[in-house]
Amino acid sequence: MRVAPPLDPSRGIGPVRRRWALLINPFYAKDPHSSFGKHVLTPSLALTSIAASTPEDWEVSYWDENLLQGPPPADPMPQVVGITVHLTFAERAYELARWYRDRGAVVVLGGLHVTSCPDEVAGHADALAIGDGVQLWGRILRDVEAGRLEAVYRSDFRRPYRDDPAPRRDLLDRDAFLTTTSLIATRGCHNRCDFCYLSTRGLHMPYLMRDPGQIVEEFRRDGRPYGVFVDNNLGSRPEYLRQLCLALRPLEKIWSAAVSIDVADDPSLVREMALAGCTGVFIGFESLQDDNLDAAGKKGPRSADYARRVELFHRNGIQVNGSFVLGFDHDRADIFERTVRWVEENRLECATFHILTPYPGTPLFARMEAEGRILHRDWGKYDTGHVVFRPNHLTAEQLAEGYAWCYRRLFSHASIWRRRPRDWRAVPAYLAMSYLYKRSNRLWEFLIRHRLTARAWRPLVEFTRRRHLRFRRELERGDAGVRRRCGAVVSAGV
């Protein structure tokens, strides 16, 4: 889980299969402080969506190095290799690109890091895809055929999102993921936090929505009981979310999504989410200090109102995975214990911690670079698990140790027990999720390597779905006390 599969340096140039394209999600080292399971929650939706735009006379394959099945295919050699490049695995992407180019393949690099650092990436590829790859992929393959490949292809994100084809889930190893039903209904976010990749210079992503009927059909067609919405913020348009929930309700499936805390402005919307099958939400609380939120440009309710809103989700049977960023300029040495204590007091089923990371191209990076606070440009450590800047009121060592302490405390037996649901009937399911998911990294490596992820989780997911259906019927009838009788196994963004 920490070392990429080796690429055979002795392999020479072999036969190239014409009109075969290979899409690769490169390996990246996993943070041992967090759960390895989250890396096989769902497959890459970006690459399967790009695959859907492949011309009919081309063959396309998908390879995810993080499934621990060894190096990607090379016998025969694909004519075109498309590699997504993220900051944290840029070096691995370059290594793959170099290996394939040396053996006769045409290499196309795309992804967020290509948008933010095109000059750096250019020397590692035959062509760059900057912007929406779904629009560019077919054109690139046609240009390869015609021998007129350009160095740079550009597109924006303004085309109606509903016009995109459905992802090619048929390319996936269905046993390798907790669920293959990764869904995206919207693109963009109404927030523009200065540390978020959505604020990257040159990335203009208006908030676009797909028709709810399209999402329902994708969910139904994939045949899995559990879906994960990978939208940046499914709740940016509350009325759209309400329409989507009404459309999803007849499916009798369960799902989770990332939303902002202001979704809880309207209690009736939270109830509609529960009735539609929402079992968990991933919420970027970011900080419990309003001065940090203001400095980052994050909109929304004040942190003093977070607890009430968490309780609203809980009353509707929705688990909360809270995301917290550590190392803001107003954070001091007490931030770690104070944050974890709040998580425990409000019984969040799960929490995710991140060290503040100034991604290149963001306003945060520009500000810290101007202040001389960037420590290095080793992109592999820009993974929110390492300190890459000089904090304001903490030392780098304090921030790194505080981050590790938060995970040790949260994953401890004592903390798991403190955060158990108040209703005893929900406790067994909660404990199953906490221990099987959060304290089982050795097990996860075994499950991933032997393609047992789906098999191991399928009974728990189906148990959760059936249990949630009973809860939804009671919730719809308004039975007294029902809102404290639901606990789920699957949690959003785990």
Buried (B, 14 or more C-beta within 10 A) or exposed (E): BEEBEEBEEEBEEEEBBEBBBBBBBBBBBBBEBBBBBBBBBBBBBBBBBBBBBBBEEBEBBBBBBBBBBEBBBBEEBBBBBBBBBBBBBBBBBBBBBBBBBEBBBBBBBBBBBBBBBBEBBBEBBBBBBBBBBBBBBBBBBEBBBEEEBEEEBBBEBEEEBEEBEBBBBEBBBBBBBBBBBBBBBBBBBBBBBBBBBBBBEEBEBEBBBBBBEBBBEBBEEBEBBBBBBBBBBBBBBBEBBBBBBEBBBEBBBBBBBBBBBBBBBBEEBBBBBBBBBBBBBBBBBBBBBBEBBEBBBBEBBEBEEBEEBBBBBBBBBBBBBBBBBBBBBBBEEEBBEBBBBBBBEBBBBBBBBBBBBBBBBBBBBBBBBEEEBBBEEEBBBBBBBBBBBBBEBBEBEBBBBBBBBBBEBBBEEEBBEEBBBEBEEBBEBBBBBBBBBBBBBEBBBEBBBEBBBBEBBBEBBBBBBEBBBEBBEBBEEEEEEBBBBBBBBBBBBB
